[in-house]
């Protein structure tokens, strides 16, 4: 009975060791470059195709998992890697729009709607008054 409890725990621990690391730290077999073959908001499936000793194709894949890993680009309709960065507009606003949560910061914190945020369900939150 105890053996059955240890096997899933060991399997989960070994998977977390690979999946919890950034892409650069995940070992890619051979000299091929990993390719993203599937993505959703919280995971990406990476794949490498190489030849074995007999010349037959060998497909290796793994799933990278993280909360908010990808965001859906409305222009293309596909998931792209999230970017944790602000961009400055001509009016001085700082915007972060290449992630699941969108944030707009006003150049003056004392003006109305100094912070505007939206979540993946398109619900919008405006912070108009600071306490």
Secondary structure, DSSP 8 states (H G I E B T S, - for coil): -HHHHHHHHHHHHHHHHHHTS-GGGS---TT---EEEEEETTEEEEEEEEE-TTS-EEEEEEEEE-TT-EEE-TTT-SEEE-----EE-TTS-EEE-SSSSEEEE-SSTTSTT-EEEE-TT--EEEE----
